[in-house]
Amino acid sequence: MRWLFTLIASLAWLGCSEAPPPRNLVLVVLDSARADRFSSYGYPVQTSPNLDALAEEGVLFEAAVSNASWTLPAMTGLFAGDYPTRSIFDNRLKQSLVETIRSAGFRTAAFVEGGFVSERFGFELGFDLFHDAAEGDSNVSIEKTFEDASAWLRENHDERFFIFVHTYEPSAPYSRRDYTDGLDAGKLGESFGPLDASKIRAGQLDFGPTERAWVRALYDGGITASDRNVGRLLETLRQLGIRDQTAVVVTGNHGEDIGGREPEWPGTHGHDLYDESVLVPLIIHDPSRDYPVKRIRSQVRTIDTMHTVVHLLGLSPTEGVLGRTLVPLMNDTEANHRFAWSTVQGSKSFGLPRRFAVRNGTHKLIMTPIERGKLQLELFDLASDPGERVNTAQADTPTRTQLFKALVNLRDGLRRQGQANYRVDRTIDTPDAVPRVREAGDSE
């Protein structure tokens, strides 16, 4: 019966397009990958040659906004294709667009590294195979994860497939030395991890310009390691003779703080909603067609990603959700910014408040409740102040009012559907998970 679903989907696509959809699709999610450290996004160091080449062949989205700055809600939004509510996530993922793909007859396989992206939180939903490298093996690496994915491809490439690969590279601990030649580590060691970050926050470890340059170089090495492994996966597709039949989507789930804005937070995320924490790379290559737009400036959301995956495979879009396919932007039949919402739950253990943000493509408003009845507002003009350094909330009243109303309406609408329940306890970094996934947004 699977072949029948696939045939129907392909015929539906043929009815509205000159070429059939790609036979297969690979989705890669790089954890804690901030867009501005990829050379394809203008970073002066060539950190991502393979993704640069993929972007040249495909479509690059210049402003892809995550719905959260830590992994669990960000991955929930990505797979559900909607902003998380209780109906979508209640201690586990309850709906996933992967189910749509599997029901259409595709073989579905996931290769992940545990932690927040695991069966514990329901991310196996819709997958025929859910391979968690952290299960029973604490020696997890991006190289092993991608090799496991390549091995599966070599055995299953004769069938139509959707394969998902998630890695915690380039998130902390940072250990890649590609760009450290000639640099002094200062008070830091050869690598930089969560323990170092906690010492910096406690004032027990210096973090000046020397240390900052070292951490940034290590992080850039993680970007390059990610790019290198994506390149190897693409080479596997070529060797198997299916590269021209397989669409590839590469993105991130959220960004990373590497000690720029707030020196006390290097190597972490989940504590704020500035663009370095929520803007991620998004590159799509569909070998079945040549899209007229190669670089898309219009703002999009990570909740649009899986809807695009479904569309690229020739399947019908899901109704009644906020995420939408990005294909109209790629086809140059849509050009508007897509209104983006982001939130972080806060953390009692880190003393962090809950935060909310909306971004309309030209401006961004961040709202932080301070105490009952009191709010802190930050408004940024993204054209004149892309680094979000000048808060114009007091001066720019019309824009602030418009965005504030939109933020409150969206927040209240999501609350009426039931606030997503993330019951994350302190055992997340035990041996059955990946130690590097300590995140500031890990508790309410």
Number of C-alpha atoms within 10 A of each C-alpha: 8 12 12 11 16 22 14 14 19 19 14 16 20 14 10 9 11 10 12 19 25 21 22 23 25 21 19 24 24 26 26 32 30 26 29 18 23 24 18 25 17 11 13 11 12 15 24 25 16 20 26 19 12 21 21 15 17 25 23 26 26 21 23 30 32 31 31 34 33 32 26 24 28 25 26 30 29 26 23 24 27 23 25 26 20 19 14 24 24 18 15 21 27 16 19 23 19 26 16 17 24 20 15 21 19 26 21 21 23 23 25 27 26 27 27 24 23 22 16 14 22 19 24 20 19 21 21 14 15 19 21 23 24 20 17 10 13 16 10 19 16 23 16 15 21 22 17 17 20 19 11 16 20 14 9 12 16 10 13 18 22 24 23 20 22 23 25 26 26 28 24 29 23 23 18 20 17 16 17 18 9 6 12 14 17 16 11 17 13 15 17 22 20 19 10 20 23 17 14 17 15 10 11 11 14 18 24 12 13 15 20 20 20 25 27 21 22 26 31 26 23 26 26 26 21 27 23 18 18 22 18 16 19 20 14 19 20 14 11 13 12 17 18 14 18 25 24 22 23 23 23 29 34 34 33 31 25 25 21 14 14 9 17 20 19 26 26 29 29 26 26 28 26 21 25 25 27 32 29 32 28 26 26 25 22 22 18 17 14 14 18 13 16 20 16 17 17 18 20 29 30 33 30 25 27 26 27 22 26 20 19 23 26 24 22 15 18 16 8 8 13 13 25 24 21 21 17 13 23 22 14 13 11 12 14 13 17 18 15 22 23 23 25 27 24 20 18 14 11 13 9 18 18 18 20 22 27 25 24 19 20 14 19 23 27 25 20 16 14 12 9 6 6 9 11 12 18 19 27 24 21 18 11 11 12 13 14 20 14 14 16 17 19 10 10 13 12 10 18 21 13 11 21 20 12 16 22 15 12 14 16 13 12 16 13 11 13 16 17 22 17 19 12 15 9 9 10 18 16 11 15 17 24 23 17 17 25 21 20 23 28 26 18 16
